Amino acid sequence: MWPFCGRCNSKARLDGITAVVTGCNTGIGKCTALDFVRRGGRVIMACRDLQKAKEAADDIRMETQNLSGAGDVVVVRLDLSSLSSVRECANEILNKESRIQLLVNNAGVMACPKGQTQDGFETQFGVNHLGHFLLTCLLLPRILSSAPARIVNVSSHAHYFGSIDFEDLNLERSYTPTSAYFRSKLANILFTKELSSRLQGTQVTTYAVHPGVVATDLGRHLDTTMFKGVSWMFRNVGKLFMKTPEEGAQTSIYCAVDENVKNDSGLYYRALSLKFALDYLEDIL
């Protein structure tokens, strides 16, 4: 257990609330979806691997089957590396859901080998930022009509080390697995702040979160990008010092449900409720 991990103690219910959570067949995304269902929410699990998502949905249903007032889950396919898949996913959700009060952009990849999405964008920038950017924009009219609503973007402390070269968006001249990851996480935060500015007065609020260093399969590419055995160390040795997925989900859950932050927007949260204004980012825009 992570000794310094705070927990979301909010008793807020999500009865009648529809939440979309991306990448939630495992890790902190699955824990986030489970928490929402426990609170009575209807969760749209938007995942790339439908089989794993269905298995995760079954797990959540089983875990909450005897819980009074529990919500439910629905699975839709979302491949963030394909903008056409993002559009198909958004269309499916919009055709079936009359209201969307929560969107948690949780899915992500880290330290991938150099590659491109189906649309020709650098993989980490495409998956971590562009796919979520498009999904959010496509769902935004429905989210606005469902206000009050919240949009939570899972970023990382790694954004502090990121920079964006608009003359080399695909990092063709200077690619490293870590620099690409840092840049994608910075893009998450810049998007959160800009979206907050554009949504002022709409009762739709935005949040960027750092879940902490969490023992998940996010480090599955490390054997390729660093050296063989790193992924095993990340999963097995690292977990002695990392947060569990449940602990890592607490910051996302806090920003999604807690009444104390319902009027805040465009800020960055880490260690649960510790928030930082992003005014310093103005200097690098």
C-alpha positions in Angstrom: 0.0 0.0 0.0 1.1 3.5 -0.7 1.5 5.2 2.6 1.1 8.8 1.4 -2.0 8.1 -0.7 -5.1 10.1 0.1 -8.5 8.7 -0.7 -11.7 10.3 -2.1 -14.1 10.2 0.8 -16.9 11.9 -1.0 -20.3 10.2 -0.5 -21.7 11.7 -3.7 -24.1 9.5 -5.6 -24.2 9.2 -9.4 -27.8 8.0 -9.7 -29.1 9.1 -13.2 -25.5 10.1 -14.3 -23.9 8.8 -17.4 -20.1 8.6 -17.4 -17.8 7.8 -20.3 -14.5 6.3 -19.2 -11.8 5.4 -21.8 -9.3 2.6 -21.4 -11.1 1.1 -18.4 -10.7 -2.7 -19.0 -7.8 -2.7 -16.5 -5.8 -0.5 -14.1 -7.0 2.8 -12.8 -9.6 3.1 -15.5 -11.3 -0.1 -14.3 -11.2 1.1 -10.7 -12.7 4.4 -11.7 -15.5 2.7 -13.6 -16.1 0.4 -10.6 -16.3 3.3 -8.2 -18.9 5.1 -10.5 -21.0 2.0 -10.7 -21.0 1.6 -6.9 -22.3 5.2 -6.7 -25.2 4.3 -9.0 -23.7 5.7 -12.3 -24.2 4.3 -15.8 -20.7 3.8 -17.2 -19.8 3.6 -20.9 -16.6 1.7 -21.0 -14.8 2.8 -24.2 -12.0 0.4 -24.8 -9.9 -0.9 -27.7 -10.0 -4.6 -26.9 -13.7 -5.5 -26.7 -13.1 -9.0 -25.3 -11.1 -7.6 -22.4 -13.6 -4.8 -21.9 -16.5 -7.3 -21.7 -14.6 -9.4 -19.2 -13.9 -6.2 -17.1 -17.6 -5.3 -17.3 -18.5 -8.7 -16.1 -16.1 -8.3 -13.2 -17.7 -5.0 -12.2 -21.2 -6.4 -12.5 -20.2 -9.4 -10.3 -18.6 -7.2 -7.7 -21.6 -4.9 -7.4 -24.5 -7.4 -8.0 -25.5 -7.4 -4.3 -24.9 -3.7 -3.8 -28.1 -1.7 -3.3 -28.4 1.2 -5.8 -25.5 0.1 -8.0 -25.4 1.3 -11.6 -24.4 -0.6 -14.7 -21.8 -0.7 -17.5 -22.0 -0.7 -21.3 -19.1 -1.5 -23.5 -18.2 0.3 -26.8 -15.2 0.0 -28.9 -12.7 2.9 -29.1 -9.3 2.7 -30.7 -7.6 6.0 -30.0 -5.0 5.4 -32.6 -7.6 5.7 -35.3 -9.6 8.9 -35.8 -12.2 7.0 -37.7 -12.7 4.7 -34.7 -13.0 7.7 -32.5 -15.8 9.1 -34.7 -17.5 5.7 -34.8 -17.4 5.4 -31.0 -18.7 9.0 -30.5 -21.5 8.3 -33.0 -22.5 5.1 -31.2 -22.5 6.9 -27.8 -24.5 9.9 -29.1 -27.1 7.6 -30.8 -27.7 5.8 -27.5 -27.1 8.3 -24.7 -29.3 11.3 -24.3 -27.1 12.7 -21.5 -23.4 12.6 -20.7 -22.4 14.2 -17.4 -19.0 12.8 -16.9 -16.1 12.1 -19.4 -12.9 10.6 -18.0 -10.2 10.5 -20.7 -8.1 7.9 -19.0 -6.6 5.6 -21.7 -3.0 6.0 -22.6 0.3 4.5 -23.7 3.8 5.2 -22.5 7.3 5.0 -23.8 6.4 3.2 -27.1 8.8 2.4 -29.8 8.8 5.0 -32.6 5.6 4.6 -34.6 2.6 6.3 -36.1 -1.2 6.1 -35.7 -3.4 5.0 -38.5 -3.7 8.7 -39.4 0.1 9.3 -39.5 0.6 11.0 -36.1 3.3 10.0 -33.7 1.8 7.2 -31.6 1.9 8.7 -28.1 0.8 12.2 -29.2 -2.0 10.6 -31.3 -3.3 8.2 -28.7 -2.8 10.2 -25.5 -3.9 13.6 -26.9 -5.3 13.7 -30.4 -7.7 10.8 -29.9 -9.1 12.2 -26.7 -9.2 15.7 -28.1 -11.4 14.5 -31.0 -13.6 12.3 -28.7 -14.1 15.2 -26.3 -15.0 17.7 -29.1 -17.5 15.2 -30.7 -19.2 14.5 -27.3 -19.1 18.1 -26.2 -22.5 19.3 -27.5 -24.2 16.5 -25.6 -22.1 17.2 -22.5 -23.0 20.9 -22.6 -26.7 20.0 -22.9 -26.3 17.8 -19.8 -24.6 20.4 -17.6 -23.6 20.5 -14.9 -20.9 18.1 -16.2 -17.2 17.4 -15.7 -14.4 16.4 -18.0 -11.3 14.7 -16.4 -8.1 14.3 -18.4 -5.6 11.9 -16.9 -2.2 13.5 -17.5 1.1 13.0 -15.6 3.7 14.7 -13.5 5.9 14.0 -16.6 4.3 17.0 -18.3 6.8 19.2 -16.4 9.5 17.8 -18.7 7.5 18.1 -21.9 7.8 20.7 -24.7 6.0 21.0 -28.1 7.8 21.8 -31.3 5.1 22.8 -33.8 7.7 22.5 -36.6 8.2 18.8 -35.7 4.9 17.5 -34.3 5.8 13.9 -35.2 9.2 14.2 -33.6 10.8 12.9 -36.8 14.0 14.8 -36.0 14.3 14.2 -32.3 12.2 11.2 -31.2 12.8 9.4 -27.9 10.2 7.3 -26.2 10.3 9.5 -23.1 10.2 12.9 -24.8 7.2 11.8 -26.8 5.4 10.7 -23.6 6.3 14.0 -21.8 5.0 16.0 -24.7 1.7 14.1 -24.9 1.1 14.6 -21.2 1.8 18.3 -21.6 -0.7 18.4 -24.4 -3.4 16.9 -22.0 -2.9 19.8 -19.6 -2.8 22.5 -22.2 -6.1 21.1 -23.6 -7.6 21.0 -20.1 -6.8 24.7 -19.5 -7.9 25.9 -22.9 -11.1 23.9 -22.8 -11.8 25.4 -19.4 -11.4 28.9 -20.8 -13.7 28.2 -23.7 -16.4 26.7 -21.4 -16.6 29.5 -18.9 -20.2 30.0 -17.8 -21.5 26.7 -19.2 -21.3 24.7 -15.9 -19.0 22.2 -17.6 -15.7 22.1 -15.7 -12.4 20.5 -16.6 -9.7 18.8 -14.6 -6.2 17.5 -15.3 -4.9 14.8 -12.9 -1.7 13.1 -12.1 -2.6 9.6 -10.7 0.8 9.0 -9.3 3.2 6.2 -10.1 0.9 3.2 -10.3 1.6 -0.5 -10.7 -0.3 -1.1 -14.0 0.7 -2.5 -17.4 1.4 1.0 -18.7 5.1 0.1 -18.7 4.6 -2.9 -21.1 6.8 -1.3 -23.8 9.8 -0.7 -21.6 11.6 -3.9 -22.6 11.7 -2.6 -26.2 12.5 1.1 -25.5 15.0 0.5 -22.7 16.3 -3.0 -22.0 14.9 -6.5 -21.6 13.5 -7.1 -18.1 12.5 -3.5 -17.3 8.8 -4.3 -17.8 9.0 -7.2 -15.3 10.8 -4.9 -12.8 8.1 -2.2 -13.4 5.3 -4.7 -12.6 6.8 -6.8 -9.9 9.6 -4.9 -8.1 8.1 -1.4 -8.7 4.8 -2.3 -7.1 6.5 -2.4 -3.7 6.9 1.3 -4.0 4.0 2.3 -6.3 0.4 2.9 -5.7 -2.2 0.2 -6.4 -4.6 0.9 -9.3 -7.3 1.6 -6.8 -5.1 4.1 -5.0 -4.1 5.6 -8.4 -7.8 6.1 -9.4 -8.6 8.3 -6.4 -7.5 11.6 -8.0 -9.7 11.0 -11.1 -12.6 10.0 -8.9 -12.2 13.0 -6.6 -12.3 15.4 -9.6 -15.3 13.6 -11.1 -17.5 13.5 -8.0 -16.4 15.7 -5.1 -18.6 18.7 -4.4 -15.6 20.7 -3.2 -14.3 21.1 -6.7 -17.5 21.4 -8.7 -16.9 25.1 -9.4 -13.2 24.8 -10.1 -12.0 24.3 -13.7 -8.8 24.2 -15.7 -6.5 23.1 -12.8 -4.1 20.3 -12.2 -4.5 17.9 -9.4 -2.1 15.4 -7.8 -2.0 13.5 -4.6 -5.7 13.6 -4.6 -6.8 17.1 -3.7 -3.6 19.0 -4.0 -4.2 21.3 -6.9 -1.9 23.7 -8.8 -2.9 26.6 -10.9 -1.5 26.4 -14.4 -0.7 30.1 -14.9 3.0 29.3 -15.4 2.1 27.6 -18.7 1.3 30.9 -20.2 5.0 31.5 -20.4 5.6 28.6 -22.7 2.6 29.1 -25.1 
